[in-house]
Amino acid sequence: MGTWGPGNFENDAAQDWLYDFGENDFRLIDRTLAGVAAMIAADELDADEAQEVLVAAECVAAAAGFPPENPPQELAEWLAENSPMPVKPEYIEMARRAVARVLAKSELRELWLESEEFGGWETAVHNLQSRLHQIP
């Protein structure tokens, strides 16, 4: 996993996804989160899918007015160009469910459990989860 830190944007899959986001915005969010919503309970997200889910959920939270403390430049620029923006309730619900899925059953969680930085990763994901639940 091309990762340099426990934050939701600190990996190659998230950066690649964010690059594509600038051109596709909510169409990419829809494709990313809807795929997870359609999974059955026995399915496990692989690490790259889970990283993409987290960055898609970060974009939903940010678009709804609950961005991360230090968003990456690409997201900050997108927000500056597109805010304020109404976010459809189904995107918020898909993001909430998808993040919960990453925390409960994903290869990404297992990889972080094996590292010394699991606490930092879990804190970053819980912070995202908290921001998603603050959206009315």
C-alpha positions as CSV (number, residue, x, y, z in Angstrom):
1,M,0.0,0.0,0.0
2,G,1.5,3.3,-1.1
3,T,0.9,5.1,2.2
4,W,2.9,7.8,4.0
5,G,0.6,8.5,6.9
6,P,-2.6,7.4,8.7
7,G,-4.8,10.3,7.3
8,N,-7.5,9.6,4.8
9,F,-5.6,11.5,2.1
10,E,-2.2,10.1,2.9
11,N,-2.0,7.3,0.3
12,D,-1.7,6.8,-3.4
13,A,-5.2,5.5,-4.0
14,A,-6.7,8.6,-2.3
15,Q,-4.5,11.0,-4.3
16,D,-5.3,9.2,-7.6
17,W,-9.1,9.3,-6.7
18,L,-8.9,13.0,-5.8
19,Y,-7.2,13.8,-9.1
20,D,-10.1,12.2,-10.9
21,F,-12.6,14.0,-8.6
22,G,-11.7,17.4,-10.0
23,E,-13.1,16.4,-13.4
24,N,-16.0,14.2,-12.3
25,D,-17.1,15.5,-8.8
26,F,-20.3,13.9,-7.7
27,R,-20.4,11.3,-10.5
28,L,-17.2,9.8,-9.1
29,I,-18.6,10.0,-5.5
30,D,-21.7,8.2,-6.7
31,R,-19.8,5.4,-8.4
32,T,-17.4,4.9,-5.5
33,L,-20.0,4.9,-2.7
34,A,-22.8,3.1,-4.5
35,G,-20.6,0.2,-5.2
36,V,-19.9,-0.3,-1.5
37,A,-23.6,0.2,-0.7
38,A,-24.4,-2.7,-3.1
39,M,-22.0,-5.1,-1.4
40,I,-23.4,-8.0,0.7
41,A,-22.3,-8.4,4.3
42,A,-19.8,-11.2,3.4
43,D,-17.9,-9.1,0.9
44,E,-14.7,-7.5,2.0
45,L,-13.4,-4.2,0.6
46,D,-9.8,-4.4,-0.6
47,A,-7.4,-1.8,0.7
48,D,-7.5,0.4,-2.4
49,E,-11.3,0.4,-2.5
50,A,-11.5,1.3,1.2
51,Q,-9.0,4.2,0.7
52,E,-11.2,5.5,-2.2
53,V,-14.3,5.2,0.0
54,L,-12.7,7.3,2.7
55,V,-11.7,10.1,0.4
56,A,-15.1,10.0,-1.3
57,A,-16.7,10.3,2.1
58,E,-14.3,13.2,2.9
59,C,-15.5,15.0,-0.2
60,V,-19.2,14.5,0.8
61,A,-18.5,15.9,4.3
62,A,-16.5,18.8,2.9
63,A,-19.2,19.7,0.3
64,A,-21.8,19.6,3.1
65,G,-19.8,22.1,5.1
66,F,-17.8,19.8,7.4
67,P,-14.3,19.6,5.7
68,P,-11.2,18.1,7.3
69,E,-9.0,20.5,9.3
70,N,-6.3,20.7,6.6
71,P,-7.8,19.6,3.3
72,P,-5.5,18.8,0.4
73,Q,-5.0,21.6,-2.1
74,E,-7.2,19.9,-4.8
75,L,-10.1,19.6,-2.4
76,A,-9.7,23.1,-1.0
77,E,-9.7,24.5,-4.6
78,W,-12.7,22.5,-5.5
79,L,-14.6,23.7,-2.4
80,A,-13.6,27.4,-3.2
81,E,-15.0,27.0,-6.7
82,N,-18.2,25.1,-5.8
83,S,-19.4,26.1,-2.3
84,P,-22.0,26.4,-1.0
85,M,-23.4,23.2,-2.4
86,P,-26.5,21.3,-1.4
87,V,-25.6,17.6,-0.9
88,K,-28.2,15.0,-1.6
89,P,-29.2,13.1,1.5
90,E,-28.6,9.8,-0.3
91,Y,-24.9,10.7,-0.7
92,I,-24.6,11.5,3.0
93,E,-26.2,8.2,3.9
94,M,-24.1,6.2,1.5
95,A,-21.0,7.9,2.9
96,R,-22.0,7.1,6.5
97,R,-22.6,3.4,5.6
98,A,-19.5,3.1,3.5
99,V,-17.2,4.5,6.3
100,A,-18.8,2.2,8.8
101,R,-18.1,-0.7,6.4
102,V,-14.4,0.3,6.2
103,L,-14.1,0.3,9.9
104,A,-16.0,-3.0,10.4
105,K,-14.7,-5.1,7.6
106,S,-12.0,-4.1,5.1
107,E,-8.5,-5.2,4.1
108,L,-7.4,-1.7,4.9
109,R,-8.5,-2.0,8.6
110,E,-6.6,-5.3,8.8
111,L,-3.4,-3.7,7.3
112,W,-3.6,-0.9,9.8
113,L,-4.2,-3.3,12.7
114,E,-0.8,-4.9,11.8
115,S,0.9,-1.5,12.0
116,E,2.0,0.7,14.8
117,E,-0.1,3.5,13.5
118,F,-3.5,1.8,13.8
119,G,-4.6,4.3,16.5
120,G,-3.8,7.3,14.2
121,W,-5.7,5.7,11.3
122,E,-8.7,4.8,13.5
123,T,-8.8,8.4,14.9
124,A,-8.8,9.9,11.3
125,V,-11.6,7.6,10.3
126,H,-13.6,8.3,13.5
127,N,-13.1,12.0,12.9
128,L,-14.6,11.6,9.4
129,Q,-17.5,9.6,10.8
130,S,-18.2,12.3,13.4
131,R,-18.2,15.0,10.7
132,L,-20.6,13.0,8.5
133,H,-23.0,12.5,11.5
134,Q,-23.0,16.3,12.1
135,I,-24.6,16.9,8.7
136,P,-28.3,17.6,9.2
